[in-house]
């Protein structure tokens, strides 16, 4: 029997999970549609998830389940709960880790999805040799996991590290968290598209993006236009990179990271974002940290990072149990 864990990533649309061994190989994966259970009791969703996991385990009888790791929005590692997640249909405090453990009989640990991604990078990716780094996930939202001295920073309540909800523009754009001017409102997919609209409205330079209906624009199309030298596309990413660089300079002053690791669809813009990010970071960080911080892409496969991150969470937890 091969020891494996289940890594689960819970999103507003889909829930994906996989069987992962200790070297980070995904033996098999599956999923269910989160949205299919919207409007139903949370326990119905959990039961469906457990049944799908049991089916996967039954198809792989040589895999021994030793634990379950869960990455979820607003996940609290101390309590094993999802708390007031804005992009899930179930509100309030949801004791998911306990429910999974009771149903499947395996130790279960839950944390914020960006924290799980940071752990995945530390165990299986570009942060294997790093003990001090910041993981930034750029997608529907802006998530972050901060690792200091080889340990994730959770804070006293389990919710530390929300750089995406640090204010970058006082009284600025409306954020999904209810406040104004958060980094997420500028560096998420929605934020990048809003920046594009603003650049188009204030710059008369010809652009292939100008004739495209707003609802058809995507960061990928902006990137493709930038590759063709489109000034509007390049400026859109430049403004995004500057916002990230400014807030990361503040974060570096607090934590002195060796590297910042970028993951997510927007991070695929590569140097169009990284160059302005670096320039702004170096111009605004304290001189003690200048020219010391590397900006690295994630080494984890796009489609697997969520599963690997959650698997890393439970593997780390199991290892800590062995050493105590």
N, C-alpha and C positions, 0 to 999 in steps of 0.2 A: 504493500500500500504506500502511495506517495502522499506525504503531507501537503495539503493545499489549504488556501483560505478563499473565501468569497470576498471580492471587492465590489462594492455597490456605489453607483453614482446616481443621485436622485435629482432630476431636473424637472422643470415645470411641464415639459412636454413628454419626455421619455425617462424611464428608469433603466439603466443598463448595468449589467453585472457580469463577472467572470470568475472562473476558477484559476487561481494564480499560485505558482509554486514559489519557493523561497528565493530563487534566482531571478524572479520577475517575469517568468514565462507564463503567458496566458494560455492555459490548457484548453479552455472552451469559454464561450461567452453567449449571453442571451439578454433578454430584456422584456419589459412590458411598457405599455403606454400609460404614463402617469395621468394624462388628461382623461383617459377612459373611465377613471374612477372619481372624477370631479363631481361634486354634488352628492357622493355617497359617504358613508361613515368611513373614517380613516382606517378602522379595523378591517374593512372590506378590502381596501388597497393592500394592507399589510398581509392579509391572508393570501391574496392573489400573488404577491411578490414571493412569499414563502413557498407557495406551491410551484411556482416557476423555478425557483432555486432547487427544490426537491427533484423536479423533473431533470434538471441539468445534472445533478448528482447521480441520479439513477442511470443516466446515460454514460457515466464515467465511474464505474464501480471500483476502479483501482485508486481513485482519489479519496483520501481521507480528510474530511472537513475538520479543521482545527480552530477556526475562528472566522468572524465576519467583521469586515471593516466597511464603514458607511461614510460617504461624503455627501453632505446635504447643505442647502442654503440655510444660513442661521443655525448651524449645528453647534451644540454646546457639548464639548468633550467631557466636562465634569459631570453632567447630568445624563448624557446620552439622549438628549432631546433636540428636536427641531422647534425653534421658538419664533413664532410670529413671522414666518417666511412670506414675503410679499408676493412671490411668484408661484406659490402653491395654493390650491383651493381650500386646504384645511387650515384653519386659523388657530391661534392659541399655542399652547405648549404640547407637543406630541412626543410621547415617551417611546420613540421608535426602537432604540437599542434594547430596552427591556423586552418589548414585544417580540423582536426578532429572536432574542436569546431564549425566551420561554417557548417559542414555537419550534425552533430548529435545534435547540439544545447545545448551542455553541456560543462561546464567549463573544460578545458583540461590542464594538466600540464605534462611536460616531463623532465626527467633527465637521467643521466648516469645509466646504468643497475646495476652497483655495488653499487651506491648510493641508488638506489631503494631497493636493497637487505638489506642494512644497516637499512633503515627505516622500512622495514618489520620485521627485527629482533628486532628493538626497540619497535614497536607497538604490535607484536604478538609472539615474540620468546624469546631467552635467554637474550636479552638486555632490557627487560621491566623495570628493576630496575636500569639500568646503564645510566649515562649521559656522560661518557667519554670512548669510545671504538673504536676499529678499526675492520672493517669487511673486511676479505680477501676472495675473491672468486677464487678458483683454478680449472680451466677448460681449455677450448681452449685458453684462455688468463689468465692473473692474474689481477683481478680487486680489487679495494679497495674503501671503504667508511669510512671517518674519522669523528667521532662524538665527539664534544667537548662542554661541558656545555649543553648537550641535543640538540645541533644543528649540522646538517651536515655542514662541511666546504666545501664551494663551490669556494672560492677565488673570485677575482674581475671579472673573465671572465666566471665562471661557470664550470671550468675544474679541480679544485683542487683535490688532493688526488690520483694521479696516481702513487702509489707505484710500480706497475708492470713495470713501465717504468723509475724507478730509476736505475742507473747503479750500478751493483754489481761486475762486472768484467770488468775493463777498456780494451777496444779493444777485448772484448770477443765475444761470439756467436752473430750471426746476429739476430736482432729482427725484427718482422713484422712492427714495427714503422719506420724502416729505420736506426736506430742507432745500436750500438753494445754493448753487455754486460748487457742488461736490465734484471731485475729479471724475467720478463716474459719468457725470453729465457731459463731459468733454472727451473722454477717452474710451468710452464704450462704443459699440456699433451705432447706437442711436446718437451718441455724441458726435462721432465722426461724420455721420450723415448730416447732422445739423450744422456742423462746421462747414461742410461742403456747400450747403445752401447759402450760408452767410458769405462765403468767399465768392460764390457765383453772383451774389447780389451786389457785391462791392468791387468786383474786378471785371472789367469788360473784355478781358483777354478771351479769344476764341477757345472753346473746349468741347470735346466730344460729349462731355457730361451735361452740357447746357441743354442740348436738345432731347435728352433722355427724361422720361416722366419720373418724377421724384420717387414714386413707389417702386420703380425698377432699379434704382441705384443701390449698390452694395459696396462694401469695402473692397471686395475682390475686383469689381469693375473700376473702382478708383485706382487700385493698384495697377491694373492693366493699362489704364490711361497714363499713369505716371511713368510706366516703362516706355511709353511712346513719347515721353517728353511733355506731356500735358501740364502746363504751368498751374492750372487750377488744382489738379489732382496733387501735384507736388506740394503746393502751398497748404492744402488741406492736411496732408500728413505732417508737414513741418509744424503747423500750429498744434497738432495733436502731440507730437514729440516734445515740443517746448513745454506744454502743460505737464506731461509726465516727468520731464527733467526737473522742472521747478519743484514739484512735490517730492520727487525722489531725493533731491538735495536736502530737503528738510528731514526726510527719513534717514538719510545717511548721517546727518548730524546727530541723530538720536542713537543709532545702532552701529555705525562704522562697519558696514558690510564689505566683504571682499568682492562680491558680485551681485548684480541684479539679473535675474533670469526672466525672460519674457516668454509668455505662452498665449496662444489663442489666435483667432482669425486675423485680428488687426495686427498682431505681431508679425504676420507674414509679409507685411509691407517692408520688412527688412530695413535697409539703410535709409529709406525715405523717412522712417520714423527714428531709427537709431542715431543717425548723425545729428539731427537737431536735439534729440534727447541728451546725447553726450555733451554737446556744446552748452546747453542750458544747465545741465548738472554741474559741469566743471566751472561755469561762471558763477554759480550760486552756492556751491557747497563750501564749507569751511576749509581754509587752506590746509589744515591738518589732513584732510581726506582727499585732496585734489590729486588726480592722476593715479589713484590707487584702486578705483572701483571698475571692475569689468562689467560690460553689458553683454550677456550671453543669450542665445536662443535656447529654448528647451530642447533636450535630447530625446524626449519621449514622443512616441508616435501620436499624432493628433487624435486618432480614434480610440487610443488605448489609455491616454493619460489619466482619465477619471477613474478607470478601473484599477490601474496600477497605483495611483495615489491612495485609494481606499485600501488596497491590499497592503501597501507599505505601512499604513496606519496600524492595521491589526498585527502584521509581522513584528513591528516595533513594540507593540504592547505585549505580545507573547514573549518576546525576548526579554523584556523588562521583568516579566513574571519569573522567568527562569533564573535571573540573576539576583532576585530578592529572597 
